[in-house]
Amino acid sequence: MPDGTPTTPTEIIHVKSRSVSCDGDASVLGHPKVFLKITGTQIMCPYCSKLFILEPGAVDNSH
């Protein structure tokens, strides 16, 4: 994974699930597909800096 912690999101995506995946939009920013778990209210992709924000009433998709 890239070093450092990004501070500015490239895109903000509102989601309804604590489990998300990101591939950086293969046609533009492509990176390996990563699976992220939102433990609080948001998480940022360490590769492309997309910010995933959990909507109120979201479900927990853990198995």
Order of alpha helices (4+ residues) and beta strands (2+ residues): beta-beta-beta-beta-beta
